[in-house]
Amino acid sequence: MKAWQLERLGGTLGLTDLPIPEPRAGGVVVRVEASSLLSYMKDYVDGKLPIYHTPDRPFIPGGNGIGIVHAVGSGVWHLKPGQRVVLSSHFVAQENIQAPAEMLLGITAISPDSGPMQSDWPDGTLAEYALFPASAVTLAEDLAPLSAIQLAMTTRCIVPFGGLLRGRLAAGETVVVSGATGAFGTAAIMVALAMGAARVVALGRNARALEAVAQLAPGGRVTTVAATGDVDADLDAIRRVCGGGDGAHLAFDMVGNAGDPNMTLAALRSLSRGGRLVVMGSMSVPLPVPYTEVMLNGWEILGQFMYPRDAYRRLLDLIRGGLLDVAPLRPLVYPLNALPEAMAAAAHAGNLECVVMDHRDE
């Protein structure tokens, strides 16, 4: 098979010929049809992201993907050759312990205890075939109207879906999404609408992207607030559009590498009594929590990394039920052998654009 192999972060990335993986115990070999490309893939490959930890030998990078089961190993009972599946990079150890190790397949180990997992499962999806643990593979059948490219774009939605599940979003609630003009922030708006949010307030700094997200739902279910960086001013603006002045039930924070905490604080303080804040983004400075306000208002602050194991199945059910439409996302499609060009495009893609590798064009 053809596969992209990375020597190490900052090392040589090359397209090479490798044997098709053999199925192993608990594993599934998938013929990859399409995979989504991370926006930061070029910086990752160039070694500019030191927080990432990769195998100590050459490996196949790549995150989530779509494909057809080619073969299964022993101990795999439900997945069968010929079935269409989603490959999730998020892998959690299956031992029945309180804090199982987790990692992102083909991307990074998360903590020292995930190093042995990464040694066992070093490779990702940027190849014609991928070997994944069965628990990171989800059936994607009964979705015939969606092409492999369209299904690959659902990977944009799965991360915010994990956060909205963590925040216990209920139908009819008002949600504030901070960092709404980023790729995952925009996807969070789409998923919140699919889950039944009555109103979504999009908080972000990019005016053109805010105009685009305002069109995601008819009837004014999505309203926008242009963040100024002034917490009090932004708070007033959010509360004005929340309806009734009571604030939001849930705030979902997906700011990326924020240099100040102001947008997150505005989202937190926009909550009604008993509201919840989910943090899933990143910030280069501390978040100064207003202790007294949190206590008096009964607010919850919930951290969330990725998504539960059953989340992809539930996300696909939203699509099957006609609740989640990925049509607003625009695919930028590249053949597998054009990875360098695709990485450059991903670094500059808009919030409604998704770079997808088509593995079938070789």
Stockholm file with secondary structure:
# STOCKHOLM 1.0

chainA/1-362         MKAWQLERLGGTLGLTDLPIPEPRAGGVVVRVEASSLLSYMKDYVDGKLPIYHTPDRPFIPGGNGIGIVHAVGSGVWHLKPGQRVVLSSHFVAQENIQAPAEMLLGITAISPDSGPMQSDWPDGTLAEYALFPASAVTLAEDLAPLSAIQLAMTTRCIVPFGGLLRGRLAAGETVVVSGATGAFGTAAIMVALAMGAARVVALGRNARALEAVAQLAPGGRVTTVAATGDVDADLDAIRRVCGGGDGAHLAFDMVGNAGDPNMTLAALRSLSRGGRLVVMGSMSVPLPVPYTEVMLNGWEILGQFMYPRDAYRRLLDLIRGGLLDVAPLRPLVYPLNALPEAMAAAAHAGNLECVVMDHRDE
#=GR chainA/1-362 SS CEEEEESSTTSCEEEEECCCCCCCTTEEEEEEEEEECCTTHHHHHTTCCTTCCCCSSCBCCCCCEEEEEEEECTTCCSCCTTCEEEECSEEECCSSSSSCCEEETTTEECSGGGHHHHHHSCCCSSBSEEEEEGGGEEECCSCTTSCHHHHHHTHHHHHHHHHHHHTTCCTTCEEEEETTTSHHHHHHHHHHHHTTCSEEEEEESCHHHHHHHGGGSGGGCEEEEECCSCHHHHHHHHHHHHSTTCCEEEEEECCCSBSSSHHHHHHHHTEEEEEEEEECSCBSSCCCCCHHHHHHHTCEEEECCSCCTTHHHHHHHHHHTTCCCCTTSEEEEEEGGGHHHHHHHHHTCCTTEEEEEETTCC
#=GC SS_cons         CEEEEESSTTSCEEEEECCCCCCCTTEEEEEEEEEECCTTHHHHHTTCCTTCCCCSSCBCCCCCEEEEEEEECTTCCSCCTTCEEEECSEEECCSSSSSCCEEETTTEECSGGGHHHHHHSCCCSSBSEEEEEGGGEEECCSCTTSCHHHHHHTHHHHHHHHHHHHTTCCTTCEEEEETTTSHHHHHHHHHHHHTTCSEEEEEESCHHHHHHHGGGSGGGCEEEEECCSCHHHHHHHHHHHHSTTCCEEEEEECCCSBSSSHHHHHHHHTEEEEEEEEECSCBSSCCCCCHHHHHHHTCEEEECCSCCTTHHHHHHHHHHTTCCCCTTSEEEEEEGGGHHHHHHHHHTCCTTEEEEEETTCC
//
